[in-house]
Amino acid sequence: MASLLSMPTEVLHSILVEVDHTDLASLSRSCHTLHQFIQHDALLWKESYLAAFDAPSRDGNKPEPDWKKKLQNIVTVQKILQSSNSEVKRDNIHWIAEELHDFLQNSPYRNKNPTSETGQWPWNSSPSRNVSLLAQYFCPDRQDNIDNLLCGSSLFQKCGTPAMKPYSTDRECQSAARLHVLYGVPLDLAGKKHATHPFARSRVYDLRYYTEKTRWGPFTPDGTMNIDWENLEATLILLGYNFHVFRERTNGAISDMWNRPFAGIALDAWPIVKEPDPPVEDPYGCHGTWMRVVCFLDYTDLYAFNFSDQSAIHKDPREHPRDALDSEEAIRLITCKLRVTSIERPEPEDGQGLPLVRFQGDSHSMHSGWDPNARSRLKGHVRLMKDGQIRWTSWSIFHGEERWRSECIQVGGIRSGRGILGNWFDKDFDMQGPVGPTAFWKVSDEIVDDAKMVRMPWI
């Protein structure tokens, strides 16, 4: 050890960079000299982090990350995920959700040359060390992590296995739901006894959640405009189930976008078919071609579900959740072509770091040309919220009249390839509905013509 410590600083640094990042803390405790050297070598922490994980996305206006803190935090998360101690996992659910959200936003996915042979979603072919690492901790061999960290929202009061237990506080339930949404693979267990989709459907179509305080969208009912991750979790599960049924009935007419853990949770995680020239001030990447999925209940089923029991209408839905709903839904896959129309200063209630961007465009259903609602105009805007989330609001316009409105959140943050997830509803906020789940995801930065769309491998 004396010969090691007597080496020049540059040589010792080069040796320590080769140490596994999970062992730096242990090595630091081995002696006072190494402790002092490791703790104060900022470049060592940076190089150790970058040797193991994806480089964080950098904005020229942001300061250099605290590499020591970033590495120590993710190593702590790793040790918790490796542990078999369920109590430790559950005690730290909120902190883990925050750290993994930050960790996943560093995952590089930008794929400028998507292949046509794989038939995969473009982000599936792009390597990410961060995503690969987390996928190992949330695989079938680590069901304990799935049970304790992804299946702890209030949705699991009535569904799931006995190992899937809801947390005791709303904050913890929201954190577990947030992790499930970031995970991105709907956890809908096989078999009627444990299936989650009937309860997710009940949550999404319960009209008691759609009020002025929630803006009829995925926001908490206290009027703070905080994200209701339990709403988004239910939407993810429901859309995933409906998507699966649709693919079975159409012999896989469209690729499955919800089959890769943590895929697409990153800046710029969508494909470039052709480098476009969109407005440089558009930070959200609105311009381009998007796919959308919309689901809805027959209105008779929706009305019966919500108004058959008059005594439940005015009860708090969180305290008195409705029973499972097994009614079948309709599903529409829609192509949307969006163009930026204006870029404005953020409004007082917005986050002030990014502008408000307005867009317009056209949409049409891919598989229901006979439907009178198959084609519509679209308009909307995207804004940064004060908590850093990206909010998309849009209207569907038929024959010059606004008809449906949507409120969605971009999962993973700005320009995340996972797309946006939320609700659609009557533009006049009718207390009797209709409402339903919806999602958008980008397929190209250019406006793709219809003939080319049907040949794209991920459609």
C-alpha positions as a Markdown table, in Angstrom:
| # | Residue | x | y | z |
|---|---|---|---|---|
| 1 | Met | 0.0 | 0.0 | 0.0 |
| 2 | Ala | 2.9 | 2.4 | 0.7 |
| 3 | Ser | 4.2 | 2.1 | -2.8 |
| 4 | Leu | 0.7 | 2.9 | -4.2 |
| 5 | Leu | 0.4 | 6.0 | -2.1 |
| 6 | Ser | 3.8 | 7.2 | -3.0 |
| 7 | Met | 3.0 | 7.4 | -6.7 |
| 8 | Pro | 2.5 | 10.7 | -8.4 |
| 9 | Thr | -1.0 | 12.2 | -8.2 |
| 10 | Glu | -1.7 | 11.7 | -11.9 |
| 11 | Val | -0.7 | 8.0 | -11.7 |
| 12 | Leu | -2.8 | 7.4 | -8.7 |
| 13 | His | -5.7 | 9.1 | -10.3 |
| 14 | Ser | -5.3 | 6.9 | -13.4 |
| 15 | Ile | -5.3 | 3.8 | -11.3 |
| 16 | Leu | -8.4 | 4.8 | -9.3 |
| 17 | Val | -10.4 | 5.5 | -12.4 |
| 18 | Glu | -10.2 | 1.8 | -13.2 |
| 19 | Val | -11.8 | 0.9 | -9.9 |
| 20 | Asp | -15.4 | -0.2 | -10.2 |
| 21 | His | -17.7 | 2.8 | -9.4 |
| 22 | Thr | -19.5 | 0.8 | -6.6 |
| 23 | Asp | -16.2 | 0.2 | -4.8 |
| 24 | Leu | -15.0 | 3.8 | -4.6 |
| 25 | Ala | -16.7 | 4.4 | -1.2 |
| 26 | Ser | -15.2 | 1.2 | 0.3 |
| 27 | Leu | -11.8 | 2.1 | -1.0 |
| 28 | Ser | -12.1 | 5.6 | 0.4 |
| 29 | Arg | -12.7 | 4.1 | 3.9 |
| 30 | Ser | -9.5 | 1.9 | 3.8 |
| 31 | Cys | -7.1 | 4.7 | 4.9 |
| 32 | His | -7.0 | 8.4 | 5.6 |
| 33 | Thr | -4.7 | 9.2 | 2.7 |
| 34 | Leu | -7.0 | 7.5 | 0.1 |
| 35 | His | -10.0 | 9.0 | 1.7 |
| 36 | Gln | -8.6 | 12.5 | 1.3 |
| 37 | Phe | -7.5 | 11.9 | -2.2 |
| 38 | Ile | -10.8 | 10.3 | -3.4 |
| 39 | Gln | -13.1 | 12.7 | -1.7 |
| 40 | His | -11.4 | 15.8 | -3.2 |
| 41 | Asp | -10.6 | 14.5 | -6.7 |
| 42 | Ala | -13.6 | 15.9 | -8.6 |
| 43 | Leu | -12.3 | 14.6 | -11.9 |
| 44 | Leu | -12.2 | 11.1 | -10.5 |
| 45 | Trp | -15.9 | 11.2 | -9.6 |
| 46 | Lys | -16.7 | 12.5 | -13.1 |
| 47 | Glu | -14.7 | 10.0 | -15.0 |
| 48 | Ser | -16.0 | 7.1 | -12.8 |
| 49 | Tyr | -19.5 | 8.2 | -13.5 |
| 50 | Leu | -19.0 | 8.5 | -17.2 |
| 51 | Ala | -17.2 | 5.2 | -17.4 |
| 52 | Ala | -20.3 | 3.4 | -16.0 |
| 53 | Phe | -23.3 | 5.4 | -17.1 |
| 54 | Asp | -24.6 | 7.6 | -19.9 |
| 55 | Ala | -23.4 | 11.2 | -20.1 |
| 56 | Pro | -26.1 | 13.6 | -18.8 |
| 57 | Ser | -27.7 | 15.8 | -21.3 |
| 58 | Arg | -26.1 | 19.2 | -21.1 |
| 59 | Asp | -27.6 | 22.6 | -21.6 |
| 60 | Gly | -25.1 | 25.4 | -22.2 |
| 61 | Asn | -26.7 | 27.5 | -19.5 |
| 62 | Lys | -26.6 | 24.7 | -16.8 |
| 63 | Pro | -23.7 | 24.4 | -14.4 |
| 64 | Glu | -21.4 | 21.3 | -14.3 |
| 65 | Pro | -23.2 | 18.5 | -12.4 |
| 66 | Asp | -22.1 | 17.6 | -9.0 |
| 67 | Trp | -20.5 | 14.3 | -10.1 |
| 68 | Lys | -19.7 | 13.1 | -6.7 |
| 69 | Lys | -23.3 | 13.4 | -5.5 |
| 70 | Lys | -24.7 | 11.9 | -8.7 |
| 71 | Leu | -22.4 | 8.9 | -8.5 |
| 72 | Gln | -23.0 | 8.4 | -4.8 |
| 73 | Asn | -26.8 | 8.6 | -5.2 |
| 74 | Ile | -27.0 | 6.1 | -8.1 |
| 75 | Val | -24.7 | 3.7 | -6.3 |
| 76 | Thr | -27.1 | 3.9 | -3.3 |
| 77 | Val | -30.0 | 3.2 | -5.5 |
| 78 | Gln | -28.2 | 0.2 | -7.0 |
| 79 | Lys | -27.5 | -1.2 | -3.6 |
| 80 | Ile | -31.2 | -0.9 | -2.6 |
| 81 | Leu | -32.3 | -2.5 | -5.9 |
| 82 | Gln | -29.8 | -5.4 | -5.3 |
| 83 | Ser | -31.0 | -5.9 | -1.8 |
| 84 | Ser | -33.7 | -8.4 | -0.9 |
| 85 | Asn | -34.9 | -6.2 | 2.0 |
| 86 | Ser | -38.4 | -5.1 | 1.0 |
| 87 | Glu | -38.7 | -2.7 | 3.9 |
| 88 | Val | -35.6 | -0.7 | 2.7 |
| 89 | Lys | -37.1 | -0.5 | -0.8 |
| 90 | Arg | -40.5 | 0.7 | 0.5 |
| 91 | Asp | -39.1 | 3.1 | 3.0 |
| 92 | Asn | -37.2 | 4.9 | 0.2 |
| 93 | Ile | -39.8 | 4.8 | -2.6 |
| 94 | His | -40.1 | 8.6 | -3.1 |
| 95 | Trp | -36.3 | 9.2 | -3.1 |
| 96 | Ile | -35.8 | 6.3 | -5.5 |
| 97 | Ala | -38.5 | 7.6 | -7.9 |
| 98 | Glu | -36.8 | 11.0 | -8.0 |
| 99 | Glu | -33.3 | 9.6 | -8.5 |
| 100 | Leu | -34.4 | 7.2 | -11.3 |
| 101 | His | -36.3 | 9.9 | -13.1 |
| 102 | Asp | -33.2 | 12.1 | -13.2 |
| 103 | Phe | -31.0 | 9.0 | -14.1 |
| 104 | Leu | -33.2 | 8.0 | -17.0 |
| 105 | Gln | -33.3 | 11.5 | -18.5 |
| 106 | Asn | -29.6 | 11.1 | -19.3 |
| 107 | Ser | -30.2 | 8.1 | -21.5 |
| 108 | Pro | -29.1 | 8.8 | -25.2 |
| 109 | Tyr | -31.5 | 7.5 | -27.8 |
| 110 | Arg | -31.2 | 9.9 | -30.8 |
| 111 | Asn | -31.3 | 7.6 | -33.8 |
| 112 | Lys | -30.8 | 9.4 | -37.1 |
| 113 | Asn | -30.7 | 6.2 | -39.2 |
| 114 | Pro | -33.6 | 4.0 | -38.1 |
| 115 | Thr | -33.5 | 0.6 | -39.9 |
| 116 | Ser | -36.4 | -0.8 | -41.8 |
| 117 | Glu | -35.5 | -4.4 | -41.3 |
| 118 | Thr | -36.2 | -4.7 | -37.5 |
| 119 | Gly | -39.8 | -3.6 | -37.4 |
| 120 | Gln | -38.9 | -2.1 | -34.0 |
| 121 | Trp | -39.7 | 1.2 | -32.4 |
| 122 | Pro | -36.8 | 3.4 | -33.3 |
| 123 | Trp | -35.6 | 3.8 | -29.7 |
| 124 | Asn | -35.4 | 0.0 | -29.3 |
| 125 | Ser | -32.2 | -0.2 | -31.4 |
| 126 | Ser | -30.3 | 2.6 | -29.6 |
| 127 | Pro | -28.0 | 1.5 | -26.8 |
| 128 | Ser | -28.3 | 3.1 | -23.3 |
| 129 | Arg | -26.2 | 1.9 | -20.4 |
| 130 | Asn | -28.7 | 3.5 | -18.0 |
| 131 | Val | -31.7 | 1.7 | -19.4 |
| 132 | Ser | -29.8 | -1.6 | -19.7 |
| 133 | Leu | -28.8 | -1.3 | -16.1 |
| 134 | Leu | -32.3 | -0.6 | -14.8 |
| 135 | Ala | -33.9 | -3.3 | -17.0 |
| 136 | Gln | -31.7 | -5.8 | -15.1 |
| 137 | Tyr | -33.2 | -4.7 | -11.8 |
| 138 | Phe | -36.8 | -4.9 | -13.0 |
| 139 | Cys | -36.8 | -8.2 | -14.8 |
| 140 | Pro | -38.7 | -11.4 | -13.9 |
| 141 | Asp | -35.8 | -12.5 | -11.8 |
| 142 | Arg | -36.2 | -9.5 | -9.6 |
| 143 | Gln | -39.9 | -9.6 | -9.1 |
| 144 | Asp | -39.4 | -8.2 | -5.6 |
| 145 | Asn | -38.4 | -4.8 | -7.1 |
| 146 | Ile | -41.5 | -4.9 | -9.4 |
| 147 | Asp | -43.8 | -5.8 | -6.5 |
| 148 | Asn | -42.4 | -3.3 | -4.0 |
| 149 | Leu | -41.5 | -0.3 | -6.2 |
| 150 | Leu | -43.8 | -0.4 | -9.2 |
| 151 | Cys | -47.0 | -1.9 | -7.7 |
| 152 | Gly | -47.6 | 0.2 | -4.7 |
| 153 | Ser | -50.3 | 2.7 | -5.9 |
| 154 | Ser | -53.8 | 2.7 | -4.6 |
| 155 | Leu | -54.8 | 0.8 | -7.7 |
| 156 | Phe | -53.4 | -2.3 | -6.1 |
| 157 | Gln | -55.8 | -2.2 | -3.2 |
| 158 | Lys | -58.1 | -4.6 | -5.2 |
| 159 | Cys | -55.9 | -6.2 | -7.8 |
| 160 | Gly | -52.5 | -7.8 | -8.2 |
| 161 | Thr | -50.8 | -10.5 | -6.2 |
| 162 | Pro | -50.6 | -10.6 | -2.4 |
| 163 | Ala | -47.0 | -9.3 | -2.7 |
| 164 | Met | -48.2 | -6.1 | -4.4 |
| 165 | Lys | -49.3 | -3.9 | -1.6 |
| 166 | Pro | -50.4 | -0.2 | -1.8 |
| 167 | Tyr | -48.4 | 2.3 | 0.2 |
| 168 | Ser | -50.1 | 4.0 | 3.2 |
| 169 | Thr | -49.6 | 7.6 | 2.1 |
| 170 | Asp | -50.7 | 9.4 | -1.1 |
| 171 | Arg | -47.2 | 10.7 | -1.6 |
| 172 | Glu | -45.8 | 7.2 | -1.7 |
| 173 | Cys | -48.6 | 5.9 | -3.9 |
| 174 | Gln | -47.9 | 8.7 | -6.4 |
| 175 | Ser | -44.2 | 7.9 | -6.4 |
| 176 | Ala | -44.8 | 4.2 | -7.1 |
| 177 | Ala | -47.2 | 5.1 | -9.9 |
| 178 | Arg | -44.6 | 7.5 | -11.3 |
| 179 | Leu | -42.0 | 4.7 | -11.4 |
| 180 | His | -44.5 | 2.4 | -13.1 |
| 181 | Val | -45.2 | 5.0 | -15.8 |
| 182 | Leu | -41.5 | 5.5 | -16.3 |
| 183 | Tyr | -41.0 | 1.7 | -16.5 |
| 184 | Gly | -43.4 | 1.9 | -19.4 |
| 185 | Val | -44.5 | -1.8 | -19.5 |
| 186 | Pro | -48.1 | -2.0 | -18.2 |
| 187 | Leu | -48.2 | -4.5 | -15.4 |
| 188 | Asp | -51.4 | -6.3 | -16.2 |
| 189 | Leu | -51.2 | -9.8 | -14.7 |
| 190 | Ala | -52.7 | -12.8 | -16.5 |
| 191 | Gly | -55.9 | -14.3 | -15.2 |
| 192 | Lys | -59.1 | -12.6 | -14.0 |
| 193 | Lys | -58.2 | -12.8 | -10.3 |
| 194 | His | -55.1 | -10.6 | -10.5 |
| 195 | Ala | -55.7 | -8.6 | -13.7 |
| 196 | Thr | -55.2 | -4.8 | -13.3 |
| 197 | His | -56.9 | -3.5 | -16.4 |
| 198 | Pro | -60.5 | -3.7 | -15.1 |
| 199 | Phe | -59.5 | -1.5 | -12.2 |
| 200 | Ala | -57.5 | 0.8 | -14.4 |
| 201 | Arg | -60.5 | 1.1 | -16.7 |
| 202 | Ser | -62.7 | 1.9 | -13.6 |
| 203 | Arg | -60.2 | 4.6 | -12.6 |
| 204 | Val | -60.0 | 6.2 | -16.0 |
| 205 | Tyr | -63.7 | 6.3 | -16.7 |
| 206 | Asp | -64.8 | 7.4 | -13.2 |
| 207 | Leu | -66.2 | 10.9 | -13.9 |
| 208 | Arg | -65.7 | 12.0 | -10.3 |
| 209 | Tyr | -62.0 | 12.6 | -11.0 |
| 210 | Tyr | -62.8 | 15.1 | -13.8 |
| 211 | Thr | -63.4 | 18.5 | -12.2 |
| 212 | Glu | -62.4 | 22.1 | -12.5 |
| 213 | Lys | -59.6 | 21.6 | -10.0 |
| 214 | Thr | -58.1 | 18.7 | -12.1 |
| 215 | Arg | -58.8 | 20.7 | -15.3 |
| 216 | Trp | -60.3 | 17.4 | -16.5 |
| 217 | Gly | -56.8 | 16.1 | -17.0 |
| 218 | Pro | -54.1 | 14.1 | -15.1 |
| 219 | Phe | -53.8 | 16.5 | -12.2 |
| 220 | Thr | -54.4 | 16.1 | -8.5 |
| 221 | Pro | -57.8 | 17.2 | -7.1 |
| 222 | Asp | -56.3 | 19.9 | -4.8 |
| 223 | Gly | -56.1 | 22.5 | -7.5 |
| 224 | Thr | -52.2 | 22.7 | -7.4 |
| 225 | Met | -51.8 | 21.3 | -10.9 |
| 226 | Asn | -49.4 | 18.7 | -9.6 |
| 227 | Ile | -49.3 | 15.5 | -11.8 |
| 228 | Asp | -51.6 | 12.7 | -10.7 |
| 229 | Trp | -49.3 | 9.8 | -11.5 |
| 230 | Glu | -52.0 | 7.3 | -10.4 |
| 231 | Asn | -54.2 | 8.7 | -13.2 |
| 232 | Leu | -51.4 | 8.3 | -15.7 |
| 233 | Glu | -50.6 | 4.8 | -14.4 |
| 234 | Ala | -54.2 | 3.7 | -15.0 |
| 235 | Thr | -54.1 | 5.2 | -18.4 |
| 236 | Leu | -50.9 | 3.4 | -19.3 |
| 237 | Ile | -52.3 | 0.0 | -18.1 |
| 238 | Leu | -55.6 | 0.6 | -20.0 |
| 239 | Leu | -54.0 | 1.7 | -23.2 |
| 240 | Gly | -51.5 | -1.2 | -23.0 |
| 241 | Tyr | -54.3 | -3.7 | -22.6 |
| 242 | Asn | -56.4 | -2.2 | -25.5 |
| 243 | Phe | -53.3 | -2.0 | -27.7 |
| 244 | His | -52.6 | -5.7 | -27.0 |
| 245 | Val | -56.2 | -6.7 | -27.9 |
| 246 | Phe | -56.0 | -4.5 | -31.1 |
| 247 | Arg | -52.8 | -6.2 | -32.2 |
| 248 | Glu | -54.3 | -9.7 | -31.6 |
| 249 | Arg | -57.3 | -8.8 | -33.7 |
| 250 | Thr | -55.3 | -7.3 | -36.6 |
| 251 | Asn | -52.5 | -9.9 | -36.6 |
| 252 | Gly | -50.0 | -7.3 | -35.3 |
| 253 | Ala | -50.9 | -4.5 | -37.7 |
| 254 | Ile | -48.8 | -2.1 | -35.6 |
| 255 | Ser | -45.7 | -2.7 | -33.5 |
| 256 | Asp | -46.0 | -2.8 | -29.7 |
| 257 | Met | -44.6 | 0.4 | -28.2 |
| 258 | Trp | -45.1 | -0.7 | -24.6 |
| 259 | Asn | -42.9 | -3.7 | -24.4 |
| 260 | Arg | -39.5 | -2.4 | -23.4 |
| 261 | Pro | -38.7 | -1.3 | -19.8 |
| 262 | Phe | -37.8 | 2.3 | -19.5 |
| 263 | Ala | -37.5 | 2.8 | -23.3 |
| 264 | Gly | -37.8 | 6.3 | -24.7 |
| 265 | Ile | -37.4 | 8.1 | -21.3 |
| 266 | Ala | -34.9 | 10.6 | -22.6 |
| 267 | Leu | -34.3 | 13.8 | -24.5 |
| 268 | Asp | -34.7 | 13.5 | -28.3 |
| 269 | Ala | -35.7 | 9.8 | -28.1 |
| 270 | Trp | -37.5 | 9.7 | -31.4 |
| 271 | Pro | -36.3 | 9.0 | -34.9 |
| 272 | Ile | -35.2 | 11.3 | -37.6 |
| 273 | Val | -36.4 | 10.1 | -41.0 |
| 274 | Lys | -35.1 | 13.3 | -42.6 |
| 275 | Glu | -33.4 | 16.3 | -41.0 |
| 276 | Pro | -36.1 | 19.0 | -41.0 |
| 277 | Asp | -35.9 | 22.8 | -40.7 |
| 278 | Pro | -38.5 | 23.4 | -37.9 |
| 279 | Pro | -38.5 | 26.7 | -36.0 |
| 280 | Val | -35.3 | 26.8 | -34.0 |
| 281 | Glu | -37.2 | 28.4 | -31.1 |
| 282 | Asp | -39.5 | 25.3 | -30.8 |
| 283 | Pro | -37.9 | 23.5 | -27.8 |
| 284 | Tyr | -40.6 | 20.9 | -27.5 |
| 285 | Gly | -40.2 | 19.4 | -31.0 |
| 286 | Cys | -43.9 | 19.9 | -31.9 |
| 287 | His | -43.3 | 20.1 | -35.6 |
| 288 | Gly | -43.6 | 16.7 | -37.3 |
| 289 | Thr | -45.6 | 13.6 | -37.6 |
| 290 | Trp | -47.2 | 11.9 | -34.6 |
| 291 | Met | -49.2 | 8.8 | -33.9 |
| 292 | Arg | -52.1 | 9.0 | -31.5 |
| 293 | Val | -54.2 | 6.3 | -29.8 |
| 294 | Val | -57.7 | 7.2 | -28.4 |
| 295 | Cys | -60.0 | 4.8 | -26.6 |
| 296 | Phe | -63.6 | 5.3 | -25.5 |
| 297 | Leu | -66.5 | 3.4 | -24.0 |
| 298 | Asp | -70.0 | 3.2 | -25.5 |
| 299 | Tyr | -71.8 | 6.1 | -23.9 |
| 300 | Thr | -74.5 | 3.9 | -22.5 |
| 301 | Asp | -71.9 | 1.9 | -20.7 |
| 302 | Leu | -70.1 | 5.1 | -19.5 |
| 303 | Tyr | -73.4 | 6.5 | -18.2 |
| 304 | Ala | -74.5 | 3.3 | -16.4 |
| 305 | Phe | -71.1 | 2.9 | -14.8 |
| 306 | Asn | -71.1 | 6.5 | -13.3 |
| 307 | Phe | -74.8 | 7.1 | -12.6 |
| 308 | Ser | -76.5 | 3.8 | -11.7 |
| 309 | Asp | -75.5 | 4.3 | -8.0 |
| 310 | Gln | -76.7 | 7.8 | -7.2 |
| 311 | Ser | -75.4 | 7.5 | -3.6 |
| 312 | Ala | -71.8 | 7.3 | -4.9 |
| 313 | Ile | -71.9 | 10.3 | -7.2 |
| 314 | His | -70.7 | 12.9 | -4.6 |
| 315 | Lys | -68.4 | 10.6 | -2.7 |
| 316 | Asp | -64.6 | 11.2 | -2.8 |
| 317 | Pro | -63.4 | 8.7 | -5.5 |
| 318 | Arg | -60.1 | 8.2 | -3.6 |
| 319 | Glu | -62.0 | 7.0 | -0.5 |
| 320 | His | -64.7 | 5.2 | -2.4 |
| 321 | Pro | -63.3 | 3.7 | -5.6 |
| 322 | Arg | -65.7 | 2.1 | -8.0 |
| 323 | Asp | -65.7 | -1.6 | -8.7 |
| 324 | Ala | -63.8 | -3.1 | -11.6 |
| 325 | Leu | -65.2 | -2.3 | -15.1 |
| 326 | Asp | -65.0 | -5.0 | -17.7 |
| 327 | Ser | -66.9 | -3.3 | -20.6 |
| 328 | Glu | -65.1 | -3.4 | -23.9 |
| 329 | Glu | -63.8 | -0.2 | -25.4 |
| 330 | Ala | -63.3 | 1.1 | -29.0 |
| 331 | Ile | -59.8 | 2.0 | -30.1 |
| 332 | Arg | -58.7 | 4.5 | -32.8 |
| 333 | Leu | -55.2 | 4.9 | -34.2 |
| 334 | Ile | -54.7 | 8.4 | -35.6 |
| 335 | Thr | -52.0 | 10.1 | -37.6 |
| 336 | Cys | -51.3 | 13.7 | -36.6 |
| 337 | Lys | -49.3 | 16.2 | -38.7 |
| 338 | Leu | -48.4 | 19.2 | -36.6 |
| 339 | Arg | -46.8 | 22.6 | -37.5 |
| 340 | Val | -45.8 | 25.3 | -35.1 |
| 341 | Thr | -47.8 | 28.5 | -35.6 |
| 342 | Ser | -46.4 | 30.8 | -32.9 |
| 343 | Ile | -43.9 | 31.0 | -30.1 |
| 344 | Glu | -44.8 | 33.2 | -27.2 |
| 345 | Arg | -43.6 | 34.3 | -23.8 |
| 346 | Pro | -44.7 | 31.9 | -21.0 |
| 347 | Glu | -47.8 | 32.9 | -19.0 |
| 348 | Pro | -47.5 | 33.8 | -15.3 |
| 349 | Glu | -48.7 | 30.4 | -14.1 |
| 350 | Asp | -46.1 | 28.6 | -16.3 |
| 351 | Gly | -42.5 | 27.7 | -15.7 |
| 352 | Gln | -40.5 | 30.7 | -17.0 |
| 353 | Gly | -37.6 | 28.8 | -18.5 |
| 354 | Leu | -39.3 | 27.9 | -21.8 |
| 355 | Pro | -41.8 | 29.6 | -24.1 |
| 356 | Leu | -45.4 | 28.7 | -24.8 |
| 357 | Val | -45.5 | 27.1 | -28.3 |
| 358 | Arg | -48.8 | 26.9 | -30.3 |
| 359 | Phe | -49.4 | 24.4 | -33.1 |
| 360 | Gln | -52.0 | 23.4 | -35.7 |
| 361 | Gly | -52.4 | 20.4 | -37.9 |
| 362 | Asp | -54.5 | 17.7 | -39.3 |
| 363 | Ser | -55.4 | 14.2 | -38.1 |
| 364 | His | -57.0 | 11.2 | -39.5 |
| 365 | Ser | -57.8 | 7.7 | -38.3 |
| 366 | Met | -55.6 | 5.0 | -39.9 |
| 367 | His | -58.1 | 2.1 | -39.8 |
| 368 | Ser | -61.6 | 3.7 | -39.7 |
| 369 | Gly | -62.1 | 5.7 | -42.9 |
| 370 | Trp | -65.8 | 5.1 | -42.7 |
| 371 | Asp | -66.0 | 6.9 | -39.4 |
| 372 | Pro | -67.4 | 10.5 | -39.7 |
| 373 | Asn | -65.0 | 11.5 | -37.0 |
| 374 | Ala | -62.0 | 10.0 | -38.8 |
| 375 | Arg | -60.6 | 13.3 | -39.9 |
| 376 | Ser | -60.3 | 16.5 | -38.0 |
| 377 | Arg | -58.2 | 19.6 | -37.6 |
| 378 | Leu | -56.0 | 20.0 | -34.5 |
| 379 | Lys | -54.8 | 22.9 | -32.5 |
| 380 | Gly | -53.1 | 23.2 | -29.2 |
| 381 | His | -50.1 | 24.4 | -27.2 |
| 382 | Val | -47.2 | 23.1 | -25.1 |
| 383 | Arg | -45.9 | 24.7 | -22.0 |
| 384 | Leu | -43.4 | 24.2 | -19.2 |
| 385 | Met | -45.1 | 23.8 | -15.8 |
| 386 | Lys | -43.6 | 25.3 | -12.7 |
| 387 | Asp | -42.6 | 21.8 | -11.5 |
| 388 | Gly | -40.6 | 21.2 | -14.7 |
| 389 | Gln | -43.2 | 18.9 | -16.3 |
| 390 | Ile | -44.2 | 19.4 | -19.9 |
| 391 | Arg | -48.0 | 19.9 | -20.5 |
| 392 | Trp | -49.7 | 19.5 | -23.8 |
| 393 | Thr | -53.2 | 20.8 | -24.4 |
| 394 | Ser | -55.0 | 20.2 | -27.7 |
| 395 | Trp | -58.4 | 20.5 | -29.3 |
| 396 | Ser | -59.9 | 18.4 | -32.1 |
| 397 | Ile | -61.9 | 20.5 | -34.5 |
| 398 | Phe | -64.7 | 19.1 | -36.7 |
| 399 | His | -66.4 | 21.3 | -39.4 |
| 400 | Gly | -64.8 | 24.4 | -37.9 |
| 401 | Glu | -66.1 | 23.7 | -34.3 |
| 402 | Glu | -64.0 | 22.6 | -31.4 |
| 403 | Arg | -65.4 | 19.3 | -30.1 |
| 404 | Trp | -62.9 | 17.3 | -28.0 |
| 405 | Arg | -60.1 | 18.6 | -25.8 |
| 406 | Ser | -57.1 | 16.7 | -24.4 |
| 407 | Glu | -54.7 | 17.3 | -21.4 |
| 408 | Cys | -51.5 | 15.3 | -21.5 |
| 409 | Ile | -48.1 | 15.1 | -19.8 |
| 410 | Gln | -44.9 | 14.3 | -21.6 |
| 411 | Val | -43.6 | 11.2 | -19.8 |
| 412 | Gly | -39.9 | 11.6 | -19.1 |
| 413 | Gly | -39.8 | 15.3 | -19.8 |
| 414 | Ile | -39.1 | 17.6 | -22.8 |
| 415 | Arg | -38.8 | 15.8 | -26.1 |
| 416 | Ser | -39.0 | 12.4 | -24.5 |
| 417 | Gly | -39.5 | 9.6 | -27.0 |
| 418 | Arg | -42.1 | 7.9 | -24.7 |
| 419 | Gly | -44.5 | 10.6 | -25.9 |
| 420 | Ile | -47.4 | 12.2 | -24.1 |
| 421 | Leu | -50.1 | 10.5 | -21.9 |
| 422 | Gly | -53.4 | 11.8 | -20.6 |
| 423 | Asn | -57.1 | 12.2 | -21.1 |
| 424 | Trp | -59.5 | 13.5 | -23.7 |
| 425 | Phe | -62.9 | 14.9 | -22.9 |
| 426 | Asp | -65.7 | 17.2 | -24.0 |
| 427 | Lys | -64.3 | 20.7 | -24.7 |
| 428 | Asp | -67.2 | 22.2 | -22.6 |
| 429 | Phe | -66.2 | 20.1 | -19.6 |
| 430 | Asp | -69.5 | 18.3 | -19.5 |
| 431 | Met | -69.9 | 16.6 | -16.1 |
| 432 | Gln | -71.6 | 13.7 | -17.7 |
| 433 | Gly | -68.7 | 13.0 | -20.1 |
| 434 | Pro | -67.6 | 11.5 | -22.3 |
| 435 | Val | -63.9 | 11.0 | -21.3 |
| 436 | Gly | -61.2 | 8.5 | -22.2 |
| 437 | Pro | -57.5 | 7.8 | -22.3 |
| 438 | Thr | -55.2 | 9.0 | -25.0 |
| 439 | Ala | -51.5 | 9.0 | -25.9 |
| 440 | Phe | -49.3 | 10.7 | -28.6 |
| 441 | Trp | -45.8 | 9.7 | -29.7 |
| 442 | Lys | -43.6 | 11.1 | -32.4 |
| 443 | Val | -42.6 | 9.1 | -35.4 |
| 444 | Ser | -40.8 | 11.8 | -37.5 |
| 445 | Asp | -39.5 | 15.3 | -37.3 |
| 446 | Glu | -40.8 | 15.9 | -40.8 |
| 447 | Ile | -44.4 | 15.9 | -42.2 |
| 448 | Val | -44.7 | 12.4 | -43.6 |
| 449 | Asp | -47.1 | 11.8 | -46.5 |
| 450 | Asp | -49.7 | 9.1 | -46.0 |
| 451 | Ala | -48.2 | 6.7 | -48.6 |
| 452 | Lys | -44.9 | 6.8 | -46.7 |
| 453 | Met | -46.5 | 6.4 | -43.3 |
| 454 | Val | -47.9 | 2.9 | -44.1 |
| 455 | Arg | -44.4 | 1.7 | -45.1 |
| 456 | Met | -42.7 | 2.9 | -41.9 |
| 457 | Pro | -41.6 | -0.2 | -39.9 |
| 458 | Trp | -43.0 | 0.9 | -36.6 |
| 459 | Ile | -46.5 | 1.5 | -37.9 |
